[in-house]
Structure formats: structure tokens, C-alpha cells
């Protein structure tokens, strides 16, 4: 297994969006509330999101412990008096929490829209690849005795080459939008040597080069002498190619245009200010030190977790099951050509 065909390393041990779901996954996901809550609590230590926010939670907890030590009866009077003067009303800190929660919710909604846009683009990509493979298999793999044998062989050769390009398109997209992945090995394995050399040395990105090559192959297939490809099929192939271009454009737009970084920076600074002031709201409150620490940990975990989730799904490519989708695209191309060979031929009754 190459690095390109290795699934994403950031996969939750529980149900995850980084792998294609099956009916069993949905049954487990839609279990009763008590079963679902129990499973999620006991898998807490395996959560990738939890592991990423624990350092922040630990830092804020340490800060709250220092504040508690400063107000304890064992601390110097001057230190205790100074910390007591920093005490903040819970109502004041509440005025911070409401706008922060609103900003985090809006950011999470925008990030979710980006994730859904990319997922829809990959869905359109899969349908277009399957449809194009079916059209090439049906109208390009001809064995019509009325067509010159050399022309028929040329059409079959063009269709098979187009199928090879369609089969690697998903892998090349995965390599482009995932960090530190190289599709050179799979390109050399699937394409003929001269085609692989051309694609690997193309000045543009490989998905764009593949689309250009497919358009060239469509032109060759439909302009071959005595070609049996109807004009409407030519139009359909061009439309599916346009859909692939649109899918690439959506992915590229999401990659190069994040949610405005100013939005993220301001949210981070507001969160830092809130978390800095949070332990000060418990100064003078009649709560045990353990209750204060647990309250700070819970509030920090929830707030920072919302920020982390929004940041994760803002960059959707590591979260999508690209491994499974690219493999499915390749299998669908192969299946279309196998099915085309095995479909029984039905001859119409002759008119008398």
C-alpha cells in the first residue's frame, strides 16, 4: 500500500466522517440516547478533538489553581489581597460568554457549509466519472462489422485510455488536496509509459491536465472516420467533463479561500481574554477548590471544543473519506466496462 492509498491518519476511534459509512454505522450512530451517551463517554479518551484541546484546558486549569493558591489561607496577606481585588462579577463574565458563543456558532455554520460544498463536489465527481465511463464503454467499445476494423480498434484504444485517466482522477485529486501525498506511483502503474511521462511533466496541476487529455480523447473519439458516436453523446461527454471541472473548481476555491483569518484571530483573542478572566469570577465564591477547578475545566472544555471543531471542519479535506471515494471511483470505471461487455444483446424483430 502506497502513501497515497493509505487512509487519512486523523481518524477517530469512534464513528467518523473520514471513512465511508455503511448501514451498520448508521444503526450504531442512531442507537438509543443512553447507549449513545455511554459509548461516547467511555470513548472520550480516544477522541482526536479532545487530545488537541487538552493542552489549552491544562493551561487554564493551572491558571485557576494559581488563583486558588493566591486566595488560600496559607498565601501571604499581600498576595491574597491583590488577588481578591482582581475578583470579577459572574454577571460581567457572562456578558463575554454570550457574544463568544454566538461568534463560535456562526463560524461553525460557515465551516460546515464549506464541508458540505466539498462533499457535494466529490459526489458530483463520482457521478460524472461513472457516467463518462459508461458512455465510453457503450459507444467507444464497438464491434460493428459495418465499421472499418482499423477505426474500431482506434475507438476501443481511445476509450480504454480514457478509462485509465478516469480511474486515476480521484487519486490525483486526493494527492492535490491532501498534504504530503504523491500520486506519481499510481500514475505510472495505471497509464501507459508515454502517457505517464506526459502527465507527470505537465505544467498544470494533474487534475487539470487529466481533464485536458480527456477532452482531447473525446474529440478524437467523435471525429474518427466512420465513428458511430452520436452528437448527443458527444454533448453528454462534454457536459460530464464540465461537471468534473466544476468539482475541481469548488475544491480549489475552498482550499485557497478560508473563512477570513481576521474572524479567527478575533475569536481566538476573545477566547483568551475570557479564559484568563474566568478563574477570577470564582474568587470569594463559597465553593470548594475542587468544585472551582472542575467548573473551570468543564467551561474551558466546552468553549475551546467548539472553537476546535469549527477550525477542523473549516479545512475539510483531511476529514473527507477521500481514500474510500477515490477507490470507489476507480472500481466504478472498471465495473462500467465489465458490465458493457456482459450486457446481453437484444435484437429487434425485423419488419415484414
GILIN-V677446 format. One record per backbone hydrogen bond with DSSP energy under -1.0 kcal/mol. CO is the residue of the C=O (numbers start at 1). NH is the residue of the N-H. E is the energy in kcal/mol with one decimal. If there is no record, write none. Layout:
CO_NH_E + CO_NH_E
This chain:
3_6_-1.1 + 9_11_-1.5 + 22_26_-1.7 + 23_27_-2.3 + 24_28_-2.0 + 25_29_-2.4 + 26_30_-2.3 + 28_31_-1.1 + 32_36_-2.8 + 33_37_-3.1 + 34_38_-2.0 + 35_39_-2.2 + 36_40_-2.4 + 37_41_-2.4 + 38_42_-2.4 + 39_43_-1.2 + 41_44_-1.3 + 43_46_-1.6 + 44_47_-1.7 + 47_51_-1.8 + 48_52_-1.3 + 49_53_-1.3 + 50_54_-1.4 + 53_57_-2.3 + 54_58_-3.1 + 55_59_-2.1 + 56_60_-2.4 + 57_61_-2.3 + 58_62_-2.2 + 59_63_-2.1 + 60_64_-2.3 + 61_65_-2.2 + 62_66_-2.1 + 63_67_-1.9 + 64_68_-2.2 + 65_69_-2.5 + 66_70_-2.0 + 67_71_-1.1 + 72_75_-1.2 + 76_80_-2.6 + 77_81_-2.5 + 78_82_-2.1 + 79_83_-2.4 + 80_84_-2.1 + 81_85_-1.7 + 84_87_-1.3 + 89_93_-1.8 + 90_94_-1.6 + 93_97_-1.6 + 94_98_-1.7 + 96_100_-1.8 + 97_101_-2.8 + 98_102_-2.0 + 99_103_-2.6 + 100_104_-2.5 + 101_105_-2.1 + 102_106_-2.5 + 103_107_-2.4 + 104_108_-2.4 + 105_109_-2.2 + 106_110_-2.2 + 107_111_-2.5 + 108_112_-2.4 + 109_113_-2.0 + 110_114_-1.6 + 111_115_-2.1 + 112_116_-2.5 + 113_117_-2.1 + 114_118_-2.0 + 115_119_-2.3 + 116_120_-2.6 + 117_121_-2.0 + 118_122_-2.2 + 119_123_-1.9 + 120_124_-2.6 + 121_125_-2.2 + 122_126_-2.3 + 123_127_-2.1 + 124_128_-2.4 + 125_129_-2.5 + 126_130_-2.2 + 127_131_-2.5 + 128_132_-2.8 + 129_133_-2.3 + 130_134_-2.1 + 131_135_-2.2 + 132_136_-2.7 + 133_137_-2.5 + 134_138_-2.1 + 135_139_-2.8 + 136_140_-1.7 + 140_142_-1.7 + 144_147_-1.7 + 148_152_-2.5 + 149_153_-2.5 + 150_154_-2.1 + 151_155_-2.4 + 152_156_-2.3 + 153_157_-2.4 + 154_158_-2.3 + 155_159_-2.3 + 156_160_-2.4 + 157_161_-2.0 + 158_162_-2.4 + 159_163_-2.1 + 160_164_-1.8 + 161_165_-1.9 + 162_166_-2.5 + 163_167_-2.2 + 164_168_-1.2 + 168_172_-2.4 + 169_173_-2.2 + 170_174_-2.3 + 171_175_-2.3 + 172_176_-1.7 + 173_177_-2.0 + 183_187_-2.1 + 184_188_-2.3 + 185_189_-1.6 + 186_190_-1.7 + 187_191_-2.3 + 192_196_-2.8 + 193_197_-2.4 + 194_198_-1.8 + 195_199_-2.5 + 196_200_-2.7 + 197_201_-1.3 + 199_202_-1.1 + 205_209_-2.3 + 206_210_-2.7 + 207_211_-2.1 + 208_212_-2.2 + 209_213_-2.4 + 210_214_-2.6 + 211_215_-2.1 + 212_216_-1.9 + 213_217_-2.3 + 214_218_-2.5 + 215_219_-2.1 + 216_220_-2.2 + 217_221_-2.6 + 218_222_-2.3 + 219_223_-1.4 + 224_227_-1.8 + 230_234_-1.8 + 231_235_-2.3 + 232_236_-2.2 + 233_237_-2.6 + 234_238_-2.1 + 235_239_-2.2 + 236_240_-2.4 + 237_241_-2.1 + 238_242_-2.2 + 239_243_-2.0 + 240_244_-1.9 + 241_245_-2.1 + 242_246_-2.5 + 243_247_-2.3 + 244_248_-2.4 + 245_249_-2.5 + 246_250_-2.3 + 247_251_-2.1 + 248_252_-2.6 + 249_253_-2.4 + 250_254_-2.2 + 251_255_-1.9 + 252_256_-2.4 + 253_257_-1.4 + 260_263_-1.5 + 260_264_-1.1 + 261_265_-3.1 + 262_266_-2.6 + 263_267_-2.0 + 264_268_-2.5 + 265_269_-2.4 + 266_270_-2.5 + 267_271_-2.4 + 268_272_-2.4 + 269_273_-2.3 + 270_274_-2.3 + 271_275_-2.9 + 272_276_-2.0 + 273_277_-1.9 + 274_278_-1.7 + 278_281_-1.5 + 279_282_-1.3 + 280_88_-1.3 + 282_285_-1.5 + 285_287_-2.5 + 288_292_-2.2 + 289_293_-2.4 + 290_294_-2.6 + 291_295_-2.1 + 292_296_-2.5 + 293_297_-2.6 + 294_298_-2.4 + 295_299_-2.6 + 296_300_-2.6 + 297_301_-2.6 + 298_302_-2.2 + 299_303_-2.4 + 300_304_-2.6 + 301_305_-1.8 + 302_306_-2.0 + 303_307_-1.7 + 304_308_-2.6 + 305_309_-2.6 + 306_310_-2.1 + 307_311_-2.0 + 308_312_-2.4 + 309_313_-2.3 + 316_319_-1.3 + 316_320_-1.2 + 320_322_-2.3 + 321_325_-2.4 + 322_326_-2.9 + 323_327_-1.9 + 324_328_-2.1 + 325_329_-2.6 + 326_330_-2.0 + 327_331_-2.2 + 328_332_-2.8 + 329_333_-1.9 + 330_334_-1.8 + 331_335_-2.7 + 332_336_-2.2 + 333_337_-1.5 + 334_338_-2.1 + 335_339_-3.1 + 336_340_-1.8 + 337_341_-1.5 + 338_342_-1.5 + 339_343_-1.3
